[in-house]
Amino acid sequence: MPLSEHSLVLLNQIASIDCKGTLDSEQDEMIKDTFKKILSSGNIYKIDEIEKWLETISTNPVVTERILNVAHYQKAKHDAKNPLKMAHDDDSCGCGGDC
C-alpha cells in the first residue's frame, strides 16, 4: 500500500528541513510530530515506503537518518499501543504471514 495523500502532505513539510551538522530541537520535534500525526490520523506506513519517499527528495544525510529513526520508533510505539491485529485462526497455514 503506497503512502496516503495525507501522509505525503505531512511528509513534504519535513522535506525542506536543512541543517548544518545536527538538527536543532525545533526541527527534531517537527519530525516527531509529523509521524505522530500520520499514525494518529489512522494512516499507516511501512518503513520501506518512507525510504522510497526519501529517495525522491534531496535531503541532508543527517536529516534522512533522523527521519528514518523517528519513523521506526513511532511505528513501533504505535504498534505496541494497538495490539488488536488480525489474529489467525486454526485454519491458517502457520507461516506467520497474512494468509
MARZA-187102 format. One record per residue (C-alpha): x, z, y; residue in one letter. Coordinates in steps of 0.05 Angstrom, whole numbers, plus 5000, padded with zeros to 4 digits. Each point is the difference from the previous one (the first is absolute). Layout:
MARZA-187102
XZYa...
//
This chain:
MARZA-187102
500050005000m503149805066p500250465060l493450045037s499149735070e499350725026h506550204966s503649405029l497650175070v502650714993l506649774970l501149495054n500050575050q506250294968i503349324991a502550035072s503750664992i507349915018d505550524999c507450065010k502550424942g494450484986t492650045014l497550505051d494550494981s494649595036e501849374960q500250394935d493250315014e497249315015m502249754931i497250624965k493449955037d499349264983t500350134925f495450605006k494949575037k500449454948i498850484942l494850435036s495949385016s499249864926g505049434997n505450034947i506649644994y505449884950k507250115021i501849284981d494749765050e503550415054i506749714979e497249295005k497150155068w506750275024l503349354977e495449615046t502050395062i506850105031s501650755004t506150435005n502450234931p499250735021v492749875019v498849624935t502850574958e495950525036r493649594993i501149944925l501650744993n493750205038v495849504961a502450294934h499050725023y493149915030q497549614940k502550534951a496950555043k493449625004h499949874925d501450734985a494050215043k495549494967n500550134925p493549644984l502449354972k497349544947m500350394936a501049634935h495150144944d501550014926d499049244996d505949855045s506249704970c504450585019g505149585037c499150405065g497849375038g493349825028d497349684936c
//
